[in-house]
Amino acid sequence: MIYTPLTVRAMNIAYSAHHGQYDKGGVPYIFHPIHVAESMTTEYAVCAALLHDVVEDTDISLADLEIVFPPEVTKAVSLLTHRPDQNYADYLRAIRNDSIALEVKLADIAHNSDLTRLDAAPELHDRLSKKYAEAIRILNSHE
């Protein structure tokens, strides 16, 4: 991971925001954004990876992040925030137009595709595998 004052700030915000949250496998949620951030190649991508679920899953708003982070980071976080009224395919199509958001989303899907993290029934594994394969197809296409 790239450690700079900005990425440390993103790490601390993500850590505080996700405190007390657990993933479906029972692991503290913060390990997911940290895992995604570890594969990023730029400072801004690390920040976006650490923050990619903060607006969607916590009380922190995009406006809160805009006070602290450059527009490149907050734009990516905004694109990575899937809103309830947003069609999933349209959400993915918007992401692919931003290099930071795309890099984060591909790493996010890769980590989420590791179904050994879940104590789920085989039918859930099959559904998730298909969902993530379709997401990668959309992200890599020009449709």
C-alpha positions as CSV (number, residue, x, y, z in Angstrom):
1,M,0.0,0.0,0.0
2,I,1.1,3.6,-0.6
3,Y,1.5,5.5,2.7
4,T,1.2,9.2,2.5
5,P,-0.5,11.7,4.8
6,L,-3.6,11.6,2.6
7,T,-3.8,7.8,2.5
8,V,-3.3,7.6,6.3
9,R,-6.2,10.1,6.7
10,A,-8.4,7.9,4.4
11,M,-7.4,4.8,6.4
12,N,-8.3,6.5,9.7
13,I,-11.7,7.7,8.3
14,A,-12.5,4.2,6.9
15,Y,-11.4,2.6,10.2
16,S,-13.6,4.8,12.3
17,A,-16.5,4.7,9.9
18,H,-16.6,0.9,9.6
19,H,-15.9,0.3,13.4
20,G,-18.2,-2.4,14.6
21,Q,-19.2,-3.6,11.2
22,Y,-18.6,-7.1,10.1
23,D,-18.7,-8.8,6.7
24,K,-21.0,-11.8,5.9
25,G,-18.2,-14.1,7.0
26,G,-18.0,-12.5,10.4
27,V,-14.7,-10.6,9.8
28,P,-14.3,-7.0,10.8
29,Y,-15.4,-5.1,7.7
30,I,-12.4,-2.8,7.6
31,F,-10.2,-5.6,6.3
32,H,-12.1,-5.5,3.0
33,P,-11.3,-1.9,2.0
34,I,-7.7,-2.4,3.3
35,H,-7.4,-5.5,1.1
36,V,-8.7,-3.6,-2.0
37,A,-6.4,-0.6,-1.2
38,E,-3.3,-2.9,-1.1
39,S,-3.5,-3.5,-4.8
40,M,-3.9,0.1,-5.9
41,T,-1.1,1.8,-7.9
42,T,-1.6,5.5,-7.0
43,E,-2.2,7.6,-3.9
44,Y,-5.6,8.7,-5.0
45,A,-6.6,5.1,-5.9
46,V,-5.6,4.0,-2.4
47,C,-7.7,6.7,-0.9
48,A,-10.7,5.8,-3.0
49,A,-10.3,2.1,-2.2
50,L,-10.2,2.7,1.5
51,L,-13.3,4.9,1.3
52,H,-15.2,3.0,-1.4
53,D,-18.0,1.8,0.9
54,V,-17.9,4.6,3.4
55,V,-20.7,6.8,1.9
56,E,-22.8,3.7,1.0
57,D,-22.5,1.9,4.3
58,T,-22.0,4.6,7.0
59,D,-23.1,8.0,8.2
60,I,-20.3,9.8,6.4
61,S,-21.4,11.8,3.4
62,L,-19.7,12.7,0.2
63,A,-19.8,16.3,1.3
64,D,-17.8,15.3,4.4
65,L,-15.2,13.7,2.2
66,E,-15.0,16.6,-0.2
67,I,-13.7,18.8,2.7
68,V,-10.7,16.5,3.1
69,F,-9.9,14.9,-0.2
70,P,-9.2,16.1,-3.8
71,P,-11.9,15.9,-6.4
72,E,-10.3,13.0,-8.1
73,V,-10.8,10.9,-5.0
74,T,-14.3,12.1,-4.2
75,K,-15.5,11.7,-7.8
76,A,-14.3,8.0,-7.7
77,V,-16.0,7.5,-4.3
78,S,-19.2,9.0,-5.6
79,L,-19.1,6.7,-8.7
80,L,-18.4,3.7,-6.4
81,T,-21.4,4.5,-4.2
82,H,-24.3,2.3,-5.5
83,R,-27.5,4.2,-4.8
84,P,-30.7,2.2,-4.2
85,D,-32.5,3.7,-7.1
86,Q,-29.6,3.1,-9.5
87,N,-29.7,0.2,-12.0
88,Y,-26.6,-2.0,-11.3
89,A,-25.5,-2.1,-15.0
90,D,-25.8,1.7,-15.3
91,Y,-23.8,2.0,-12.1
92,L,-21.0,-0.2,-13.6
93,R,-21.1,1.7,-16.9
94,A,-20.5,5.0,-15.1
95,I,-17.6,3.5,-13.2
96,R,-15.8,2.4,-16.3
97,N,-15.4,6.0,-17.4
98,D,-13.2,6.9,-14.4
99,S,-9.8,5.2,-14.2
100,I,-9.6,5.4,-10.4
101,A,-13.1,4.1,-9.9
102,L,-12.5,1.3,-12.4
103,E,-9.3,0.2,-10.8
104,V,-11.0,0.1,-7.4
105,K,-14.1,-1.6,-8.6
106,L,-12.2,-4.4,-10.3
107,A,-10.2,-5.0,-7.2
108,D,-13.4,-4.9,-5.1
109,I,-15.0,-7.5,-7.3
110,A,-11.9,-9.7,-7.2
111,H,-12.0,-9.6,-3.4
112,N,-15.7,-10.2,-3.2
113,S,-15.4,-13.1,-5.7
114,D,-13.3,-15.0,-3.1
115,L,-16.3,-17.0,-1.9
116,T,-14.2,-18.8,0.7
117,R,-14.7,-15.6,2.8
118,L,-18.4,-16.6,3.1
119,D,-20.2,-19.4,5.0
120,A,-22.8,-19.4,2.3
121,A,-24.8,-22.1,0.7
122,P,-23.6,-23.3,-2.8
123,E,-26.6,-21.7,-4.5
124,L,-25.5,-18.3,-3.2
125,H,-21.9,-19.0,-4.4
126,D,-23.3,-19.7,-7.9
127,R,-25.5,-16.5,-7.9
128,L,-22.6,-14.3,-6.8
129,S,-20.1,-15.9,-9.2
130,K,-22.5,-15.1,-12.1
131,K,-23.1,-11.6,-10.8
132,Y,-19.4,-10.8,-10.6
133,A,-18.6,-12.3,-14.0
134,E,-21.3,-10.1,-15.6
135,A,-20.0,-7.1,-13.7
136,I,-16.5,-7.7,-15.0
137,R,-17.8,-8.1,-18.5
138,I,-19.7,-4.8,-18.3
139,L,-16.7,-3.0,-16.8
140,N,-14.4,-4.2,-19.6
141,S,-16.8,-3.7,-22.4
142,H,-17.6,-0.6,-24.5
143,E,-21.4,-1.2,-24.9
